[in-house]
Amino acid sequence: MPNDCITYQNSSYFSNLIVDYLNEKEELKPLYNRFPTLENFKLQIEEKQQNFSLDIRTILVDALKEQYQNIEPSDKTTSNIEKLLEEKTFTITTGHQLNLFTGPLYFLYKIVSVINLTKELKAKYPEYNFVPIYWMATEDHDFEEINYFNFNNKKIKWNKESNGPVGRLSTGGLDTVFEEFSAALGKGENADYLRELFKSSYLNHNTLTEATRYLTNELFKDQGLVIIDGDHKELKKSFAPLVKNELLNQTSFSEVNKTNKLLEEYKIQVNPREINLFYILDDLRERIIFENNFYTINNTNLKFSISEILTELENYPERFSPNVILRPLYQEAILPNLCYIGGGGELAYWFELKSNFEVNNVTFPILLLRNSVLIATEKQIKKADKLNLSWAELFLNQENLIEKKTKELSQFKIDFTEQKLHLSKQFQYLTEIAKKTDKSFIGAVKAQEAKQNKGLDNLEKRLLKAEKKKHSEKITQITQLQNELFPNKSLQERNKNLSEFVKIENYPSFLEKLLQKTDPLQQKFTIIEI
């Protein structure tokens, strides 16, 4: 089966905004710093180097060492953490929620994209060091988005009450989830590996942050991945001046709203609040609202004057949590970062943020769309060959795929374009006669032409319907295969979990295929056989 080049732009799975960005549409250029090419990273390095202090590097490394105290990093990860003290070391970052057992497949693809880009940059610029970073979204409070994963068409779900930052959640109750998953896994070496990985991650650690750090480290430590948790007092302390600016001046509200006017032809991904901060206390994470010269904490009785909130910030910076608008600013303020790698939805809100970075004097990173991958088994590929299906066809909307294959299977042409052209010429002739005799006939001629064209359309539809019925067995086989590869008529990577494929192919081999076959700077789908 030929490995067709399915570009992101031609796949129909990305928004107009992302397609226009990938095509480097001129009108979007004010919304980002540099387009992701190897050559442009040189200028990004120079800019970031001038705008990132050694003091912050020290704070960063101390925080990372503290966060790694209870897990065993590889020598490569330990070396990467130490290298962050050097002014010639930079990071490539992705971030993600703390999805149960990694959640959808694209969690892996994000991190693989980051790792591969650091390798490409090191080959291009050997005088610098490049460290892959995974930013854990520990302060997020949308538990319903992360408390499950899919395995063999079954939803493995963690039922638990949650209100505050998900990273602080106790892992209590995951033993029943483990039992359910373990039973679904069945037998075999790969099943035992997955079983032990889940158990070691979630049953041997007290919080979701600790469990996710351990799990991600186990999956990627040999690649030198560094995992960071922004929910840390000293890291927040270094960000405090920008938090103060947000509290006093509501800068991001005005800047992002100005930028959003440039994005009006697209769907606005997020809208800013007047203050884009939450207040965290124990299991509480609520919005900070400024009204009547006081800062109130939403859904609580907590209330601060201007001087009190600034004192609170000085004494307890860890209690101030950035929302989706400010989190990228926090990340870039504390990391010597060159590039953020994310999905289409993430990049869409990053495009809203550049002017806010500029007024806060923080370098805006290069934005790169993560790799997208379709995994197919040997059996599925053989089936596609037997059905004479190309990858380009399998990426089609299902209605279009059915119509295309029905027409190919039919013994005659199901296309009345020639007949419609002939009809058009006949009615052109009749219209000319009407003009020369009685112009009032022109309306009747046009009406008859529309009626005849509609009749041909209906005949074509009926013929196509009859042919679909005639070839229903093969059409069913085609749609079944497409549904296997694109569950819920969506991308596989948004539905499936790594466990489904690691059950088939051992994890080291699976990861190696992802690392070897994907290229972060290539804007096309990668198809991998397991």
C-alpha positions in Angstrom: 0.0 0.0 0.0 1.6 3.3 -1.1 2.3 5.8 1.8 0.6 8.8 0.3 1.6 12.3 1.4 -1.3 13.5 3.4 -0.5 17.1 4.3 -2.2 18.7 7.3 -3.6 21.4 5.0 -5.3 18.8 2.7 -6.5 16.4 5.4 -9.7 18.3 6.4 -8.9 17.7 10.0 -7.5 21.2 10.8 -9.2 24.6 11.2 -8.9 27.4 8.6 -6.6 29.3 11.0 -4.1 26.4 11.3 -4.2 25.8 7.5 -3.6 29.5 6.9 -0.7 29.5 9.4 0.9 26.4 7.7 0.6 28.2 4.4 2.2 31.3 5.9 -0.7 33.6 5.1 0.6 37.2 5.1 -2.3 38.5 7.3 -1.3 36.1 10.2 2.4 37.1 10.4 1.9 39.8 13.0 0.5 37.1 15.3 3.6 35.1 15.7 7.3 35.6 16.1 9.0 33.3 13.5 7.8 30.5 11.4 9.3 27.1 12.4 12.2 26.4 10.1 15.7 25.3 11.2 17.1 28.5 9.9 14.8 30.7 12.0 15.8 29.0 15.2 19.2 30.9 15.1 17.5 34.2 15.4 15.2 32.8 18.1 18.2 31.6 20.1 19.8 35.1 19.9 16.7 36.8 21.0 16.0 34.5 23.9 19.7 34.6 25.0 19.4 38.4 25.4 16.2 38.1 27.3 16.7 35.4 29.9 18.8 35.7 33.1 21.2 33.3 34.7 19.4 33.9 38.0 16.2 32.4 36.6 18.2 29.4 35.4 19.4 28.8 38.9 15.9 29.0 40.3 14.7 26.7 37.6 17.3 24.0 38.1 16.9 24.1 41.9 13.1 23.6 41.5 13.6 20.7 39.0 16.0 18.9 41.4 13.5 19.2 44.2 10.7 17.9 41.9 12.8 14.9 40.9 13.7 13.8 44.5 11.3 10.9 44.6 11.8 9.4 41.2 14.9 8.1 39.4 15.8 10.2 36.3 18.1 8.7 33.7 21.7 10.0 33.4 20.5 11.8 30.3 17.7 13.6 32.1 20.0 14.5 35.0 22.6 15.9 32.6 19.9 17.9 30.8 18.8 19.5 34.1 22.4 20.5 34.9 22.9 21.9 31.4 20.0 24.3 32.0 22.4 26.4 34.2 24.4 27.1 31.0 23.5 30.2 28.9 23.9 28.1 25.8 21.2 25.7 26.7 17.6 26.2 25.5 14.4 24.2 25.8 11.7 23.0 23.4 8.5 22.6 25.3 5.1 21.0 25.1 2.4 20.9 27.8 -0.5 18.7 28.5 -3.1 17.8 31.1 -2.6 15.0 33.6 -4.8 12.5 31.6 -5.3 9.1 33.2 -2.6 6.8 31.8 -1.6 9.5 29.3 -5.1 9.7 27.8 -5.3 10.0 24.0 -2.4 9.0 21.8 -1.4 12.5 20.8 0.1 13.0 24.3 2.9 10.7 23.0 3.1 12.5 19.7 3.6 15.9 21.4 6.5 14.6 23.4 8.0 12.7 20.5 7.9 15.9 18.4 9.7 17.8 21.2 12.4 15.1 21.5 13.0 14.9 17.7 13.2 18.7 17.3 15.9 18.9 20.0 17.9 16.3 18.0 17.5 18.2 14.8 18.5 21.5 16.4 21.6 19.9 18.0 22.7 18.6 14.6 22.1 22.0 13.1 23.6 24.1 15.9 26.1 21.8 17.8 27.5 24.7 19.8 24.2 24.9 21.8 22.3 22.4 24.0 18.6 21.7 23.5 16.5 20.1 26.3 13.0 18.5 25.7 10.5 19.7 28.3 7.1 18.4 29.2 5.1 20.9 31.2 2.5 19.2 33.4 -0.8 21.1 33.7 -1.1 20.3 37.4 -3.1 23.4 38.2 -5.9 22.7 35.8 -9.2 21.9 37.5 -11.1 20.3 34.6 -11.1 16.8 36.1 -13.9 15.5 33.8 -11.6 16.0 30.8 -8.8 13.8 32.2 -10.3 11.1 34.4 -10.6 8.4 31.7 -8.9 6.7 28.7 -10.2 4.4 26.1 -9.1 0.8 25.7 -10.6 -1.6 23.0 -13.7 0.6 22.7 -14.2 0.6 26.5 -14.0 3.7 28.7 -11.7 3.1 31.7 -12.9 5.8 34.1 -11.8 7.1 37.5 -14.9 8.2 39.4 -13.9 10.8 42.0 -15.0 14.2 43.3 -12.6 17.0 42.3 -12.8 20.8 42.8 -9.3 22.2 42.9 -6.0 21.7 41.0 -6.0 18.2 39.6 -2.3 17.7 40.4 -3.0 17.7 44.1 -5.7 15.0 43.9 -5.1 11.9 46.0 -4.8 8.7 43.9 -7.2 7.0 46.3 -9.7 4.9 44.4 -7.5 4.0 41.5 -7.1 0.5 42.7 -10.6 -0.3 41.4 -9.7 1.3 38.1 -6.5 -0.8 38.0 -8.6 -4.0 38.5 -10.9 -3.1 35.7 -8.0 -2.3 33.3 -6.0 -5.4 34.4 -9.0 -7.6 33.5 -9.5 -6.0 30.2 -5.8 -6.4 29.3 -5.8 -10.1 29.3 -2.6 -12.1 29.1 0.8 -11.7 27.5 4.2 -10.0 28.1 3.0 -6.6 26.8 -0.2 -6.8 28.9 2.0 -7.5 32.0 4.2 -4.5 31.1 1.1 -2.2 30.9 -0.3 -3.7 34.1 2.8 -3.0 36.0 3.3 0.5 34.5 -0.2 1.5 35.6 0.2 -0.1 39.1 3.7 1.5 39.7 2.5 4.9 38.5 -0.9 5.2 40.3 -1.0 2.8 43.2 2.5 3.6 44.4 2.2 7.4 44.4 0.0 9.7 46.5 -1.0 12.4 44.1 -1.9 12.7 40.4 1.1 15.0 39.9 3.5 12.4 41.4 1.9 9.6 39.4 2.0 11.4 36.1 5.6 12.5 36.7 6.6 8.9 37.4 4.6 7.6 34.4 6.0 10.1 31.9 9.5 9.6 33.2 9.2 5.8 32.7 8.1 6.3 29.2 10.7 8.9 28.1 13.6 9.0 30.5 15.9 7.3 28.0 15.3 10.3 25.7 16.4 12.8 28.4 13.0 14.3 28.8 12.7 16.9 31.6 9.3 17.1 33.4 8.3 20.4 35.1 5.5 21.2 37.5 4.6 25.0 37.5 2.8 24.6 40.9 6.0 25.6 42.8 6.6 28.5 45.2 10.0 29.6 43.9 9.0 29.4 40.3 5.9 31.4 41.0 8.0 33.9 43.0 10.1 34.6 39.9 6.8 35.2 38.0 5.4 37.4 40.7 6.3 40.8 39.0 4.1 39.8 36.0 1.3 38.7 38.3 1.5 42.0 40.0 1.2 43.8 36.6 -1.9 41.7 35.8 -3.5 42.4 39.1 -2.9 46.2 38.9 -3.2 46.9 35.2 -5.2 44.0 33.7 -2.8 44.2 30.8 -3.6 40.9 29.2 -7.3 41.8 28.9 -6.7 44.8 26.8 -3.8 43.3 24.7 -5.6 40.0 23.9 -8.8 41.8 23.0 -6.9 44.0 20.6 -5.3 41.0 19.0 -8.6 39.1 18.7 -9.9 41.8 16.4 -7.3 40.5 13.9 -8.7 37.0 14.2 -12.4 37.9 13.6 -12.6 35.8 10.4 -11.7 32.7 12.5 -13.2 31.1 15.5 -11.7 32.8 18.7 -10.4 30.0 20.8 -10.4 31.8 24.2 -11.6 35.2 25.5 -9.7 36.9 28.2 -11.0 37.8 31.6 -10.4 41.2 33.2 -8.0 39.4 35.5 -6.6 36.1 34.1 -5.6 34.6 37.4 -7.0 32.0 39.8 -6.4 31.9 43.6 -5.4 28.5 45.0 -5.7 27.4 48.6 -5.7 23.7 49.4 -8.3 22.1 47.1 -9.7 25.5 46.1 -9.0 27.1 42.7 -11.3 30.1 41.9 -11.1 33.2 39.8 -9.8 36.5 41.1 -12.3 39.3 40.4 -11.7 43.0 40.8 -14.7 45.1 41.8 -15.3 48.2 43.9 -11.6 48.5 44.6 -11.4 45.0 46.1 -10.2 41.7 44.9 -12.7 38.9 45.6 -12.2 35.2 45.2 -15.2 33.8 43.2 -17.6 31.5 45.1 -15.9 32.3 48.5 -16.0 35.0 51.1 -12.3 35.8 50.6 -11.7 39.5 49.9 -8.5 41.6 49.6 -7.8 45.3 49.3 -5.1 46.4 46.8 -2.4 46.5 49.4 -3.6 43.2 50.9 -3.5 41.3 47.6 0.0 42.6 46.9 1.2 41.5 50.4 -0.5 38.1 49.7 1.4 37.8 46.4 4.7 38.7 48.1 4.2 36.2 50.9 2.4 33.4 49.0 3.2 33.6 45.3 2.2 29.9 45.0 -1.4 30.9 45.6 -1.7 32.7 42.3 -2.4 30.5 39.4 -2.4 31.7 35.7 -5.4 30.7 33.5 -5.1 29.7 29.9 -4.3 33.3 28.8 -1.4 33.7 31.3 -0.1 30.2 31.6 2.0 30.5 28.4 3.5 33.7 29.7 4.4 32.0 33.0 6.0 29.1 31.1 8.1 31.4 28.8 9.1 33.6 31.7 10.7 30.7 33.7 12.1 28.6 30.8 14.9 29.4 28.3 12.4 28.2 25.7 12.6 28.6 21.9 9.5 26.8 20.7 6.2 25.6 21.9 4.8 22.4 20.3 1.0 21.9 20.5 -2.1 20.8 18.7 -4.3 23.0 16.5 -6.5 24.1 19.3 -3.5 25.2 21.5 -1.8 27.1 18.7 -5.1 28.9 18.0 -5.0 30.5 21.5 -1.3 31.1 21.3 -1.9 33.3 18.3 -3.9 35.6 20.6 -1.0 36.2 22.9 2.0 37.8 21.2 1.2 41.5 22.0 0.7 40.5 25.7 4.2 38.9 25.6 5.7 42.1 24.1 4.2 44.5 26.8 5.5 42.1 29.5 9.0 41.9 27.8 8.9 38.1 27.4 10.2 36.6 24.2 7.4 35.0 22.2 8.3 31.4 21.2 8.2 29.8 17.7 4.9 27.9 17.4 5.0 24.4 15.9 2.1 22.1 15.2 2.8 18.7 16.7 3.2 15.5 14.7 0.0 13.6 13.8 0.2 9.8 13.3 -2.1 7.1 12.0 -1.2 3.6 13.3 -2.3 0.6 11.3 -1.9 -3.1 11.9 -0.5 -5.4 9.2 -4.0 -6.9 8.9 -5.6 -3.5 8.3 -3.0 -2.7 5.6 -3.7 -6.0 3.8 -7.4 -5.3 4.0 -6.9 -1.9 2.5 -4.8 -3.3 -0.4 -7.5 -6.0 -1.0 -10.1 -3.3 -1.2 -7.9 -1.1 -3.5 -7.9 1.7 -1.0 -5.2 4.4 -0.8 -4.4 6.4 2.4 -5.6 9.5 0.7 -9.0 7.8 0.2 -9.2 6.6 3.8 -8.7 10.2 5.0 -11.7 11.3 3.0 -15.1 12.3 4.6 -17.0 8.9 4.7 -19.8 10.1 2.4 -17.2 11.2 -0.2 -15.3 7.9 0.2 -18.5 5.9 -0.3 -19.5 7.9 -3.4 -16.0 7.7 -4.9 -15.7 3.9 -4.4 -19.2 3.3 -5.6 -18.5 5.1 -8.9 -15.3 3.1 -9.3 -17.1 -0.2 -8.7 -19.9 0.6 -11.0 -19.7 -0.8 -14.6 -20.9 2.5 -16.0 -20.3 6.2 -15.4 -22.5 7.7 -12.7 -21.9 11.3 -13.8 -24.4 13.3 -15.8 -22.0 16.3 -16.4 -21.9 15.7 -20.2 -25.7 15.4 -20.3 -26.1 18.7 -18.3 -23.6 20.4 -20.6 -25.6 19.2 -23.6 -28.8 20.4 -22.0 -27.3 23.8 -21.3 -26.4 24.3 -24.9 -30.0 23.3 -26.0 -31.4 25.9 -23.6 -29.0 28.6 -24.7 -30.3 28.0 -28.2 -33.9 28.2 -26.9 -33.1 31.4 -25.0 -31.7 33.1 -28.1 -35.0 32.2 -30.0 -37.0 33.6 -27.1 -35.0 36.9 -27.3 -35.8 37.2 -31.0 -39.5 36.4 -30.8 -41.1 37.1 -27.4 -38.9 38.0 -24.5 -41.6 37.0 -22.0 -40.8 33.4 -23.0 -37.3 33.7 -21.4 -38.6 33.1 -17.9 -40.4 30.0 -19.0 -37.3 28.7 -20.8 -35.2 29.3 -17.6 -37.8 27.6 -15.4 -37.8 24.6 -17.8 -34.0 24.4 -17.8 -33.9 24.4 -13.9 -36.6 21.6 -13.9 -34.6 19.5 -16.4 -31.4 20.0 -14.4 -33.1 19.0 -11.2 -34.5 15.9 -12.9 -31.0 14.9 -14.0 -29.7 15.5 -10.5 -32.4 13.2 -9.0 -31.7 10.5 -11.6 -28.0 10.7 -10.8 -28.7 10.4 -7.0 -31.1 7.4 -7.6 -28.6 5.7 -9.8 -25.8 6.2 -7.2 -28.2 4.9 -4.5 -28.9 1.8 -6.6 -25.2 1.1 -7.2 -24.4 1.5 -3.5 -27.0 -1.2 -2.8 -25.6 -3.4 -5.5 -22.1 -3.1 -4.1 -23.2 -2.9 -0.4 -21.0 -5.8 0.7 -17.8 -4.2 -0.5 -18.9 -0.7 0.6 -19.6 -2.1 4.1 -16.0 -3.6 4.3 -14.6 -0.2 3.2 -16.5 1.8 5.9 -15.7 -0.8 8.6 -12.0 -0.4 7.9 -12.3 3.4 7.9 -14.2 3.3 11.2 -11.5 1.2 12.7 -8.8 3.7 11.7 -10.9 6.8 12.3 -13.1 6.0 15.4 -16.1 8.2 15.7 -15.2 9.6 12.3 -12.3 11.5 14.0 -8.6 11.1 14.1 -7.4 8.0 15.8 -5.0 10.0 18.0 -7.9 11.8 19.6 -9.6 8.6 20.7 -7.2 5.7 21.2 -4.8 5.2 24.1 -1.2 3.9 23.9 -2.2 0.7 25.7 -4.2 -0.6 22.7 -1.1 -0.6 20.5 1.5 -1.4 23.1 -0.6 -4.6 23.8 0.3 -5.5 20.2 3.9 -4.2 19.9 6.2 -3.8 22.9 6.7 -0.3 24.1 10.4 0.2 23.2 9.8 -0.9 19.7 6.7 1.2 19.4 8.4 4.3 20.7 11.4 3.7 18.4 9.1 3.7 15.4 7.5 7.0 16.4 10.9 8.6 16.9 12.3 7.2 13.6 9.4 7.8 11.3 8.2 11.3 12.5 9.8 14.6 11.6 8.5 17.6 13.6 9.1 20.1 10.8 7.3 18.1 8.1 3.6 19.2 7.8 2.1 15.9 7.0 0.6 12.8 8.6 2.9 9.9 9.4 1.5 6.4 8.8 3.1 3.7 10.9 2.5 -0.1 10.7 2.7 -2.3 13.8 
